[in-house]
Amino acid sequence: MTAAVVRRVDSNHGNQIRDLIVSAPQQLREPLSGLRLEIQVARCAASRPGSGEQVEQATKRSLRHLARRHQALSAEIAELDRDIDELCAAANPALLAVDGVGPEVASMLLVAAGDNPDRMRHEAAFAALCGASRSKHLRARPCVTD
C-alpha cells in the first residue's frame, strides 16, 4: 500500500475507536473519554477482555483489535515516510532543500518528472504533463442539438 492509503486507513481506525468509545458501556467509556487518541489507543491495545457482560467484553475486544491495528499502521506510516525521505534525498537532494518542499511533495514532483526532468522546463510544460494545460482543442464548446 502507498503511504497515502495507509494514512487514510489509519485515520479510519482512529475514527472507529473514538466512535466505539462514545457508544461503549459506561464502565469502559468513562476512563477513556476526554483523552487524546494516542492515549486511548495505548490503553485499548493493552486492555484484556476479562469477565463481565457480553456487550462489554465484545466492545473491549473490538477496541483492542482496532487499537493494535492502528498502532501497526502508524508504524508502517513511519517506515514508509522514512523510505520516501531516503529515496528523495538520493534522487534529488537539492529539491528537498527548497523551502516548503518536504518528502511527499518532492516524491510527487520526482514521479511526475520521471527519468527526464527536462520535460518540465517551465510551468506550461508541467501543466501539460499533469493533464492540466489549456489547449485550443480541449476547450469546452457549446453543444449544438437539433
Summary of the structure (lengths in Angstrom):
residues: 146
radius of gyration: 23.9
end to end distance: 49.6
largest distance: 74.8
contacts: 343
relative contact order: 0.09
helix: 73%
strand: 0%
